[in-house]
Amino acid sequence: MTEPGSPTAGVARLFDALADVYDGVGVDFFQPIAAQLLSAMAPRPGERWLDVGCGRGAVLLQAAQAVGPTSTATGVDISEAMVVSCRDSARRLGLDNVVVEVADAQGLSLDGETFDALTSCLVLFFLPDPSQAVRGWLPLLAPGGRIGITTFGGLDQRWKDVDEVFEPYLPPALRDARTSGASGPFASDAGMEDLVRDAGFSDVRTVLGSIPVRFADDDQWHAFSWSTGQRAMWLAVPEDERPAVRAEAKRRLARHAGPDGVIEFEQPLRHTLARRPA
């Protein structure tokens, strides 16, 4: 359980609140991103798999199916509500090889257990010290074990145009590379590769990807933005000012909509892959 005063306690509270709606508003986002990461990682039957920051299981449940019933796919997440949801999904799918536990990705320790592969998808930029976190993940892999970390690549200028409605309200922690890509390790392929290499990994490389993100209308965009980590941006806006921000976002979304009202953005992705030295 996360200590109330820990640096990641706020992240736990945010995702506990999101658990009921996360990946549940009809926008195809987390599943195709997970599929791209697993395609780059190429899971093999029998591998022991660890997914750090598993959420509701977008990566974990696909990995569990790939490694098969003779092995185990373990997921950890800081949010107790996400862990409960992920366990329920595994049960519904009949995946008996899934283990999900509450744990903090920052300073993660699993009692000496090691894995053949470790994934972490759209998690690292929520952590207070990403470099330290990745260094701590190294001993969780067996020698020669593989790691795959997914972060956002660039930012579609259309999406950036809409997200700028939040800019006047955002504290520094939401203005840095976690959201803007303007600085730090998340700003470039080389930055992420250096972070992973400095953590002790070898054979570091980048696989780039991209997915289309479609919203039926501005209402679906609004629901999506409240159902993901972007909720933190809404919460930074004073409640009495949110209607005006919502109206401005609607105006900007309209200029990017097609004749049928559908709004489509492109989300570039960066999958940073490496190995623990043998």
N, C-alpha and C positions, 0 to 999 in steps of 0.2 A: 504494500500500500504506500502511496506517495505521502510524504510528510507535508503538512499544511504549509510550512514555510519554505519548502524546497524550491529551487529555481524552475522546476517543471510543474509545480502544483497548478499554476494557471492553465497550462496546456491540458492537464488532466481534467480540470473543471470544464474547459471549453469542449473537449471531445465527449465528456460524459453528457453534456447538454445536447450535443449533435447526434448522439448514437441512434435515436429513433428515426431521424430523417436522412442521415448520411447515406449517400449513394441511393436515394430513394425517391427522387423527384422526376424521374423519367429522362434524365440527361445521361447519355452514354459517355462516361468519362473515366472512372477508376478501373473498370474491367478491361477496356482496351489498352490502357496504360500498363496494367499488370501483365497482360498478354504479351506486350512488346518486351517488357523486362525479362519474362520467362523465355521468350523466343531467343533473346540474346544470351541467356544463361544456359539454355538447353539442358533442363533437368533430366537425370537418368534414373531408371528404376533402381530402387534399393538405396538411394542416397539419403542421408540424414540431413534434413532441411531446417533452417531457422529463418523466420521472417520477423524482423525487428520493426515494431510499430505496425502491427498487422491490421489494425482497424477492424472492420467487419469481415475481413478475409479475402479481399480482392486478389492478392498474390498468394496468400497461404493456401486457400482451398484449391486453386488451380495447381499449385506445387504439390499438394497432397495427392491429387489425382495422378500427377505425372510420376511421382516416386513410387507410388503403388502401395498396396496393403502390407507388404513385407517390411516397410520402413516407416519412419515417423516424420511428420511435418509439425514443427513446433512454432507457435506464434506467441509473441509477447507484445503487450501494449500497456501504456500508462493509464488508460481509461478503463475502469472496471466495467462500465456500461458497454463499451465496445467489445470487451472480452466476452461478456455474457452473450451479446448478439452474435459474435463469431462462433462461439460454441453451439448456439442454437442452429446456425446455418450449417455447420459441419454435421450436426445430428440429422437435420432434414435431408442432407445429401447422402447420408449413410457412410460418412467418412470416419471410420473407426481409428484411423491412423493419425488423427489430428489432436494435438495437445495445445491448449491456449492458457496462458498465465498472465497475471498482472505483473508488470515489471517496467522499470524506467530504462529507456534506451541510453540515457546518460549515466555511465557507471554501471553498465549491465554486468551481472555476474550470475552464472548458472551452475554453481557448485562443481566446477571442473568438467562439465559435459562439453564435448566438442562435436562439430557438425562438418559435413562435406561441402555444404553451400549455405551462404547467408545472403539474404536479400533485405533491402530497406527502401521502400518506395514512397517518395514525397514526405519524408520524415525529417531528414537531417537538418533542414532549415528551421525547424521548430526548437532545436536543442540549444541550450545556452553556450555550449562549447563543442561545436561539431568536430574539431580536430581531436579533442580528447576522447569524444565518443567513439570515433573510428579506431583510434589506438586501442581502446578497450575491447573492440570487437575482434581484433586480431587473434587473441588466444582462444576465442570461441570456435575457431576453425581448426580442423585437423591440418597437419602439414600438407601443402598442396591444395587445400580447400579453396573454393572460389567465393568471391563476393561480388554483388551487383547492387549499386546504389543509383536510384533514379531521382533526378532533380529536374526542374524546369529548364528548358533551353533558353530561347529568346522569349519575346513577348510580342504577339500579334499587335500591330499598331492600332487596329480597330478595338481590340480588347483593352489596350492601354488607354485609349481615348475615353472609354467608359469608366475604367477604374480610377482615372484621375479625379473623379468627383469626390473621392474620399481623401485626397491628398491634404487639404487644409486641416484635417482632423487627426491625422495619424501621428502617434508618438514615434520617436526615433526607431524603436525596435520593429516597427512595421514599415519603415521607409527604407530599410537597408536592403542588402542583396537577397534577403529572403523573399521579397516581393518585387523589387525593382530590377534585380540583376545588374545593378550599376557598379557594384564593387564587391570585394571579397571573393571567396572561393566559388561562389555560385554564379559569378559573372561570366565564366568562360570554361571551356573544356579543360584548358591547361590548369586553371585554378583548382578544379575538382581533382584532376589527375595528380597534381602536386600534393593536395591534402591527403589523398589515399596513399601515395608513395611515401610521404613523410611519416605516415602511421605504421610503416614497416611492410607494406604489401609490395609485390613484384608483378611483372607482366601487366602493367596498368595500361588500359586503353579505353577509348570512348566509342560507343555506338550511339549514333543520333537517330532520333525518330520524331514522329509528329502524328497527331490525331486531329480530325475535325471535331469541333464541339458545336452542336446545333441546339438552338433554343427556339421553340415554337413561336414564342412571343416574349415581350419584355416581362410579363408576369412569371414565365418559367425561369428566365434569367434571375429574377428577384428571389424566387424560391430556391434556386440553386445556390445563389450567393449566401443565403442564410443556412444552407445545409452542409456547407464545407467550412474549412478553416477561415474562409473569407468572412464568416460571421464576426470574427474579431474586429474587422474593419468597420462593420456596421455598429458594433458596440462602442467603438471609439467616437461615433457621432452622437452628440446629445440627442436624447429622445425627441425633443420638440423640433429638432432640425432635420430629422430623418425624412419627413414627407417632402421637404424641398430637395434633399439629395436624391430621393427616389424619383422625383419629377424630372430633375436634370439628367439622371441616368436614362430615364425613359426617352427623353429628347435625343440623347446621343445614340441610344440603341436604334432609334427610328432611322437615323441616317445611314446605318449599316445594314438595315433589313432589306431582304429581297422583295420582289413584287407580291409574294405570298405572305409576307410578314415574318418569314423565318429569318433568324439571325444566325450566321455561321462564322465562327472564329476558328483559327488554327492554333493548336497548342504544341509548340516545339518541345521536345524532350531530350534529356541527356542521360544515358545509362553509362555509368562509370564502372568498369569491370576490372578485376584484378585477382591475384592469388596470394595466399599465405605461402611464403617460401617453403619448399620441401625440406 
